[in-house]
């Protein structure tokens, strides 16, 4: 009897985990969009501003400096609209240090990032 109960518990737990994973993926997909850059598809968060060309080595180094380790040659970068507006203000009136500080904070909060091309 215990063996049947254990098998039932394992099966139930497995179904629960699989079901939660499926729901999580659907939620995640709703908050993302596919964009086309130079004939390649990239998945980025919904509503962000993204670059129109893959990143350069200089940009990769900068993104690593601010805390985004997963940025590679061929990726594009993205930032949420509020961060983009704040960066534009700093570029017009602020200092380089203020810009780096803003990008670093935005990276910690997940408001800027890199996206790799999809296969």
ABEGO torsion letter per residue (X at the ends): XAAAAAAAAAAAAAAAAAAAAAAAAAAAAAABBBBBBGGBBBBBBBGBBBBABBBBAAAAAAAAAAGBABBBBGBBBBBBAAAAAAAAAAAAABBAAAAAAAAAAAAAAGABBBBBBBX
